[in-house]
Amino acid sequence: MPAEQQSQPARIRLVTWNLGHRTHEVPIRPEFYRAVELLRPDILVLNEFKDGPSRVDLRNMLCSLGLGEMLVSTSQVGHNQVLIASRSPIAPGDVLGPQSPDAHAATNFLHVHHPASGLNIVGMRAPAYTKGSDTAAYWRAIGSILHGAEQRRIVFAGDFNVDPLGQRSRVFSLFSDLVARGWQLPRAAGAWSFASGSRIDHVLASPSVRIAHCEYIRELGGIVLASQDRSQRISDHAALVAEVPVRFARTQGCDSLQEEAAPPLPYAPVGSQRWLQMAVAEFPDLIDAALVASGAIEPGEKVQWRSPIASTCFEEYRDGAALRLLDIERLPRRALQDFWPNGGPVWDALGVSSSGRLLLLEAKAHIAEAASPASRASPASLAKIDRALSQARAYYSPRAIAIWSGPLYQYANRLAFQYLLREVNGLDSRLVFLNFCNAPDVRSPESCKEWEGAIELIHTLLGLPSNLRRHGVHHAYLDVGHMTPGTKAPTSGG
């Protein structure tokens, strides 16, 4: 058999769309069918959909568009449902929705198996509970379902009614943990999915599945899928399109499935941000070795990086979101808001070691990055910042009198946060300044000795001793020249 016939690349095009029907058989606008045709789904997930006698035309039109395989979640008076339509056969799955007193969680949940791709698809809509306790119970139940499905090739798609990528989201810690375990929660292209301007429609893929593309579609071919204008729109939600690469390989007359090779990750174009993203994604052993050499972790310890990681588009975190990413719901002795105003440091990387140490990392690729503008906070915020910096300065160097809110403010405020976590709250944290050498895209130091000279100067200007290891502050060095495929982490280093 010719090579081009033996392996046929393909992608499953998954479209999930909240139709906004609430709990009634709302008439479906004629433009909906043309929109579905233009969206070209292989699998279509409709949520906030209500089935019933008036849906005969819908079923016929979906069949005419090639989406003749259909399953619908259970029906109950006063509830909406989920419909999944497919171009190839689907079968009912065995994952059931959460149990709740009002049963809305179950009717808004549908699991199907798609044999042609080997994928499991769960269409869902999180009920819009008015009580926070009901919402919390729902997401606890969903968390248990996700944990039980982690070993499957499964995608959850639909209206989550929260933005799990939002740093203030009540489910941020749940999804941060999932992402840390290898689940993929892509940030879809486009500004919003719900007409209010929020991003509440999402796809979540288990570790063995890859989402190659994810996008909100609000207008297509002159058709308004979603808008704030009720007179024009099909729905108040955009359609969410996600593509899952699947390779169909034919061997001895049997079809088997393999994922396509992943495309290159979209790293930042230049500088320390680029090299850190690449190091976390492709060379974690090199970072571990650099951290061991710095004394931040012990030999044999491994770090699980919570950020920056590809599945969250290398998002960086600050304030309470950074703490939640490190599994800290609240600080035990002194609250963050009591110590520092909103808008604190944005951390280049956050991780947890295999022994439970918390890693807060600041990365640099050239010495000029160490200089930063003075704080531009408002007078009230600046007063709180100055108090925090003074307390931290007294902790690290009681006799120091240097002004920490000046040109080395970025370095100083990182030290202040380490003081808050380790000294004030008694947490086993490590602050690491990771310095890259030999970066080809910037004027980078060629050796750790050059960095050590710059750090010595910074410490002198801030009135600090040369070594802060006993306070959990470490300087690590990573040569970009070692970041090539097949590189092994060195057993020791500077």
Secondary structure as GFF3:
##gff-version 3
##sequence-region A 1 494
A	DSSP	alpha_helix	3	6	.	.	.	ID=ss1
A	DSSP	beta_strand	7	18	.	.	.	ID=ss2
A	DSSP	alpha_helix	31	39	.	.	.	ID=ss3
A	DSSP	beta_strand	43	49	.	.	.	ID=ss4
A	DSSP	three_ten_helix	53	55	.	.	.	ID=ss5
A	DSSP	alpha_helix	56	64	.	.	.	ID=ss6
A	DSSP	beta_strand	69	72	.	.	.	ID=ss7
A	DSSP	beta_strand	81	86	.	.	.	ID=ss8
A	DSSP	beta_strand	91	92	.	.	.	ID=ss9
A	DSSP	alpha_helix	104	107	.	.	.	ID=ss10
A	DSSP	beta_strand	109	114	.	.	.	ID=ss11
A	DSSP	beta_strand	119	125	.	.	.	ID=ss12
A	DSSP	alpha_helix	132	148	.	.	.	ID=ss13
A	DSSP	beta_strand	154	159	.	.	.	ID=ss14
A	DSSP	alpha_helix	172	180	.	.	.	ID=ss15
A	DSSP	beta_strand	201	205	.	.	.	ID=ss16
A	DSSP	beta_strand	213	217	.	.	.	ID=ss17
A	DSSP	beta_strand	219	220	.	.	.	ID=ss18
A	DSSP	beta_strand	223	224	.	.	.	ID=ss19
A	DSSP	beta_strand	239	251	.	.	.	ID=ss20
A	DSSP	beta_strand	254	258	.	.	.	ID=ss21
A	DSSP	alpha_helix	271	282	.	.	.	ID=ss22
A	DSSP	alpha_helix	284	294	.	.	.	ID=ss23
A	DSSP	beta_strand	303	307	.	.	.	ID=ss24
A	DSSP	three_ten_helix	310	312	.	.	.	ID=ss25
A	DSSP	beta_strand	317	318	.	.	.	ID=ss26
A	DSSP	alpha_helix	319	325	.	.	.	ID=ss27
A	DSSP	alpha_helix	336	339	.	.	.	ID=ss28
A	DSSP	beta_strand	346	347	.	.	.	ID=ss29
A	DSSP	beta_strand	349	353	.	.	.	ID=ss30
A	DSSP	beta_strand	358	364	.	.	.	ID=ss31
A	DSSP	three_ten_helix	367	370	.	.	.	ID=ss32
A	DSSP	alpha_helix	379	396	.	.	.	ID=ss33
A	DSSP	alpha_helix	409	418	.	.	.	ID=ss34
A	DSSP	pi_helix	419	424	.	.	.	ID=ss35
A	DSSP	beta_strand	429	437	.	.	.	ID=ss36
A	DSSP	alpha_helix	448	462	.	.	.	ID=ss37
A	DSSP	three_ten_helix	469	471	.	.	.	ID=ss38
A	DSSP	beta_strand	473	479	.	.	.	ID=ss39
A	DSSP	three_ten_helix	480	482	.	.	.	ID=ss40
###
